[in-house]
Amino acid sequence: MAAFNKIIMMGNLTRDPEYKQLPSGMAVCRLGIASNRQIKNRQTGANIQEVCYVDVDVWGAQAESCRQYLQKGRGVLVEGRLKFDSWKDAEGATRSKHSIIADRVVFLQNAASQ
């Protein structure tokens, strides 16, 4: 059976990049991204802002670039694959979340800096 896992997301960083170097020497940088979507309420006609928050893991040389050039509020376009993680919390409850493993991160110029 064929499978295809590709995601492209554009948004702004919700926090400064979290960078670390693993014992193997591999660099990893975690980004938090918020992507906004505006929709119209059919009943009231009011515009509603819908926000999607996603963590992104960037590896290798690209992680180094993210650490050096990105900061909270900066716009990015991320291309990669969706990953699902689940774990048990301190109370024993199962928790889960989706994140993106980045293949490519494009740094966008923010409107304020144009």
TORVEX-173334 format. One record per atom (N, C-alpha, C): x, y, z. Coordinates in steps of 0.02 Angstrom, whole numbers, padded with zeros to 5 digits, always signed. Layout:
BEGIN
XYZ
...
//
This chain:
BEGIN
+00042-00059+00000
+00000+00000+00000
+00044+00062+00000
+00030+00109-00043
+00069+00171-00048
+00050+00218+00009
+00098+00258+00030
+00086+00307+00083
+00118+00373+00064
+00088+00427+00086
+00114+00494+00071
+00104+00537+00133
+00158+00565+00160
+00154+00605+00220
+00193+00670+00207
+00157+00723+00190
+00189+00787+00173
+00145+00843+00201
+00177+00891+00234
+00141+00948+00260
+00180+01012+00245
+00143+01064+00228
+00171+01130+00218
+00132+01177+00262
+00167+01215+00304
+00133+01260+00350
+00170+01326+00354
+00132+01380+00354
+00161+01447+00360
+00131+01480+00422
+00174+01512+00461
+00151+01546+00522
+00207+01584+00554
+00195+01604+00616
+00243+01643+00655
+00267+01603+00715
+00330+01613+00734
+00358+01578+00792
+00325+01604+00856
+00304+01558+00898
+00272+01576+00962
+00322+01586+01018
+00384+01566+01007
+00437+01573+01057
+00504+01570+01020
+00557+01589+01054
+00624+01583+01026
+00640+01509+01015
+00680+01493+00964
+00698+01423+00951
+00733+01391+01011
+00718+01327+01023
+00750+01289+01076
+00801+01242+01043
+00865+01258+01052
+00919+01223+01018
+00956+01178+01067
+00974+01119+01043
+01020+01076+01082
+01060+01033+01035
+01117+01011+01061
+01160+00966+01024
+01159+00899+01061
+01144+00846+01025
+01139+00780+01054
+01210+00752+01066
+01217+00701+01109
+01283+00671+01122
+01317+00647+01057
+01277+00630+01007
+01305+00608+00943
+01336+00666+00903
+01322+00728+00926
+01346+00787+00889
+01294+00817+00843
+01239+00782+00833
+01185+00806+00789
+01148+00864+00823
+01136+00917+00785
+01100+00976+00810
+01026+00967+00798
+00985+00989+00846
+00912+00988+00838
+00885+01054+00866
+00837+01082+00831
+00806+01145+00852
+00730+01135+00850
+00697+01151+00906
+00624+01146+00909
+00594+01216+00902
+00548+01222+00855
+00512+01285+00843
+00439+01275+00862
+00408+01326+00888
+00336+01327+00898
+00306+01375+00848
+00257+01352+00809
+00227+01393+00757
+00152+01401+00769
+00127+01461+00758
+00055+01475+00759
+00035+01496+00689
-00016+01462+00662
-00042+01478+00596
-00115+01500+00604
-00131+01559+00579
-00198+01587+00587
-00239+01576+00524
-00303+01565+00536
-00351+01558+00481
-00412+01598+00500
-00435+01639+00455
-00494+01680+00469
-00555+01648+00435
-00607+01637+00474
-00669+01609+00447
-00727+01653+00467
-00781+01649+00429
-00840+01689+00443
-00893+01646+00477
-00919+01671+00533
-00974+01637+00568
-01036+01643+00525
-01065+01587+00505
-01123+01588+00460
-01185+01620+00492
-01191+01614+00557
-01250+01641+00591
-01245+01715+00603
-01187+01739+00626
-01180+01809+00644
-01145+01851+00590
-01109+01818+00545
-01072+01853+00494
-01006+01882+00519
-00991+01871+00583
-00929+01897+00612
-00870+01855+00591
-00813+01888+00582
-00751+01852+00567
-00723+01822+00631
-00702+01759+00627
-00674+01723+00684
-00603+01702+00666
-00558+01712+00712
-00488+01692+00701
-00478+01622+00731
-00457+01575+00690
-00443+01507+00712
-00367+01498+00710
-00338+01476+00766
-00265+01470+00770
-00246+01397+00780
-00195+01375+00743
-00168+01307+00749
-00096+01313+00773
-00081+01281+00830
-00013+01281+00858
+00020+01214+00846
+00081+01216+00820
+00117+01154+00804
+00191+01162+00823
+00221+01109+00851
+00293+01107+00863
+00327+01079+00801
+00386+01105+00785
+00424+01083+00727
+00494+01065+00749
+00519+01006+00730
+00588+00986+00744
+00629+00993+00680
+00684+01030+00686
+00730+01043+00630
+00797+01012+00649
+00828+00975+00603
+00889+00938+00617
+00948+00962+00576
+01009+00950+00602
+01070+00961+00565
+01088+01034+00554
+01117+01048+00496
+01140+01116+00480
+01083+01166+00480
+01024+01142+00460
+00965+01186+00459
+00946+01208+00530
+00957+01164+00579
+00944+01181+00649
+00990+01237+00672
+01053+01235+00650
+01102+01287+00666
+01079+01355+00638
+01054+01354+00576
+01030+01416+00545
+00969+01444+00582
+00924+01400+00602
+00865+01422+00639
+00885+01454+00705
+00933+01424+00739
+00957+01452+00803
+00986+01522+00792
+01023+01529+00738
+01059+01592+00725
+01013+01648+00702
+00963+01633+00660
+00926+01686+00626
+00853+01694+00648
+00825+01647+00685
+00754+01652+00702
+00744+01676+00774
+00688+01709+00785
+00668+01729+00852
+00592+01733+00854
+00565+01737+00914
+00493+01740+00924
+00462+01794+00879
+00406+01776+00847
+00370+01822+00804
+00389+01819+00730
+00446+01789+00714
+00470+01785+00645
+00426+01738+00604
+00412+01756+00543
+00373+01714+00498
+00416+01660+00466
+00388+01600+00460
+00423+01545+00427
+00374+01504+00386
+00401+01472+00335
+00364+01422+00297
+00401+01356+00308
+00366+01306+00331
+00396+01241+00347
+00367+01188+00301
+00412+01148+00274
+00392+01091+00232
+00422+01028+00265
+00381+00977+00274
+00407+00917+00306
+00355+00862+00310
+00361+00821+00362
+00314+00766+00372
+00283+00771+00441
+00223+00745+00447
+00187+00745+00510
+00206+00685+00551
+00218+00695+00616
+00237+00641+00661
+00190+00640+00720
+00170+00580+00742
+00125+00571+00799
+00164+00541+00857
+00160+00572+00915
+00192+00546+00976
+00140+00535+01029
+00148+00481+01068
+00106+00470+01127
+00150+00447+01184
+00129+00464+01246
+00167+00448+01306
+00120+00448+01366
+00146+00423+01421
+00108+00423+01485
+00134+00481+01527
+00088+00520+01554
+00108+00575+01598
+00120+00550+01669
+00135+00596+01715
+00152+00578+01784
+00094+00542+01819
+00033+00555+01798
-00026+00522+01829
-00044+00457+01794
-00007+00439+01743
-00020+00377+01707
-00069+00383+01649
-00093+00444+01636
-00139+00454+01580
-00100+00457+01515
-00130+00431+01462
-00098+00433+01396
-00108+00501+01365
-00054+00532+01343
-00055+00597+01311
-00030+00588+01240
-00048+00634+01195
-00025+00629+01126
-00024+00697+01093
+00015+00702+01039
+00016+00764+00999
+00048+00749+00932
+00032+00791+00884
+00064+00790+00819
+00118+00844+00817
+00171+00831+00780
+00223+00881+00768
+00247+00873+00696
+00288+00919+00675
+00315+00917+00607
+00390+00904+00611
+00415+00858+00570
+00486+00848+00561
+00503+00885+00496
+00542+00938+00502
+00554+00983+00445
+00605+00954+00397
+00589+00959+00333
+00636+00947+00279
+00667+01013+00256
+00626+01066+00262
+00647+01132+00237
+00613+01186+00278
+00651+01237+00297
+00623+01295+00332
+00643+01357+00293
+00593+01396+00274
+00605+01459+00237
+00592+01516+00286
+00640+01561+00293
+00632+01619+00337
+00595+01673+00297
+00539+01697+00324
+00499+01747+00289
+00514+01816+00318
+00507+01866+00275
+00516+01934+00299
+00450+01957+00329
+00452+01980+00391
+00392+02003+00425
+00371+02070+00396
+00305+02084+00398
+00278+02146+00371
+00310+02207+00405
+00323+02202+00470
+00352+02258+00508
+00422+02276+00485
+00458+02229+00457
+00528+02242+00437
+00535+02258+00363
+00480+02263+00327
+00483+02277+00255
+00492+02351+00242
//
